[in-house]
Amino acid sequence: MELQRAVDIFNSKDTHKVNLEGESVWIEHVDQQNGMATVQVGSRPTNTMTVKVDRLKEESNRFSRRSSCTSKHFTRTIVAWTIHR
């Protein structure tokens, strides 16, 4: 991943799928001077690593948080409609 992309993802309000060697990670900090990122690996907040930004990979992500919320609302609406039908 390019350094600027890591900074953009870190500062974004949207959710982005980022992987480190196949493991899902959250970017917690980007050290722009050294090209490093501190990431949380998986869902455990204590499992963090500092790695070169170029080791991170972004998966294609079609949904932002806003559209994901809309999708969840739509799903709940369909489920409620089915139950009350």
Secondary structure as GFF3:
##gff-version 3
##sequence-region A 1 85
A	DSSP	alpha_helix	3	11	.	.	.	ID=ss1
A	DSSP	beta_strand	18	20	.	.	.	ID=ss2
A	DSSP	beta_strand	23	31	.	.	.	ID=ss3
A	DSSP	beta_strand	36	41	.	.	.	ID=ss4
A	DSSP	beta_strand	48	52	.	.	.	ID=ss5
A	DSSP	three_ten_helix	53	55	.	.	.	ID=ss6
A	DSSP	beta_strand	56	58	.	.	.	ID=ss7
A	DSSP	alpha_helix	65	84	.	.	.	ID=ss8
###
